[in-house]
């Protein structure tokens, strides 16, 4: 299983053995919290199956969803590297299985593996670009643009590499990621389908133009 993980492609056999010994698996039922903002979660976290929402509530009470992380995606490397509390909540939007790499193993790979560090740089760069876009659309984009961009982010080959070309996602989950109601999500999805950007299937969505979705609402 370790060899199938996206970052394992960068590692040699001795490094793979170190990584395998530091991994454990956990299950979280739908709507359960993996961690709360301010918690210490001393594990680098990968999604085996399911869907995880990364979000936070400001002091003024405003709820903001940052990203959804699908199958094959990993998160939390920033908090691990900075040895800090989590700045966000992690919620399982559906029954979810996670791989947890303990801190000692994560730091050993950081300190000794060029390949692992190469992957982390690429991952952090992708995540930074995502967060810049989130900051932009949270201020100026309408609901349909938020839906479009969240769909494109879930298909990111670095951040959610095992999601593939068809998103097995419900309208409720789309709404939770975009910060809108299920009814509004349903309307937005139908309009995006009418525009030829997605194909709506029973219990799934097939993006037809990822570039257009990722830039939707930019003008």
C-alpha positions, 0 to 999 in steps of 0.5 A, a space after each residue: 500500500 505504501 508504494 501506491 501513495 503519491 509521495 512514495 514514488 520519490 522514495 528509495 527502498 530504505 526510505 519506504 521501510 521507514 515510512 511504512 513503520 510510521 503509518 497507522 490507519 484510522 476510521 472517522 464516520 460521516 460528520 465527525 471531527 478529525 481535529 478542532 482548531 487549536 488542537 495538536 494533531 501530531 500526524 501527517 494525514 492522508 485520505 485513503 477513502 472519503 472526503 475531508 473538509 478543512 475549515 475555520 470559524 473566525 472570532 466574529 463567527 464567520 465560517 470559512 471552508 478552505 478546501 476539500 481533500 479527496 482520496 489520495 490527498 495529504 494535509 497538515 505538513 505546514 503544521 508539522 513543520 512549524 510544530 504548531 497547533 492546527 489553525 483549522 477544523 478537519 471534518 469527515 464529510 462522509 465515512 473516511 479512512 485516513 493514514 496517519 504518519 507519526 511526527 517522528 517518521 515525518 521529521 526523519 524523512 524531512 531530514 534525510 530524504 531528498 525525494 520526500 522534500 521534493 514532494 513537500 515543496 511541490 505540495 506546498 506550492 500547489 496548496 499556496 496557489 489554492 489558498 491564494 485563489 480561495 482568498 480571491 473568490 471568498 471576497 468577490 466570487 458568486 456561488 457558482 464560481 465557488 462551486 466550479 473552483 471547488 470541483 476543479 480543486 478536488 481534481 488536482 492531481 497533486 492534492 487529490 491524486 486518486 480522485 480521477 476524472 469522475 467525482 463521487 460527490 453529493 450535492 450536499 457535500 458540494 454545498 458544504 465545500 462551497 459554503 452554500 446550501 444544498 439547494 443553491 449547490 443544485 442550481 449552480 451544478 445544473 447551470 454549469 452542466 448547461 454551460 457544458 463544463 460538467 456532466 451530472 451523473 447519479 451520485 457523481 460529477 464528471 468535470 468536462 473542462 477543468 481549466 474553465 472550472 478553475 478559472 470560472 468567474 475571473 472575467 
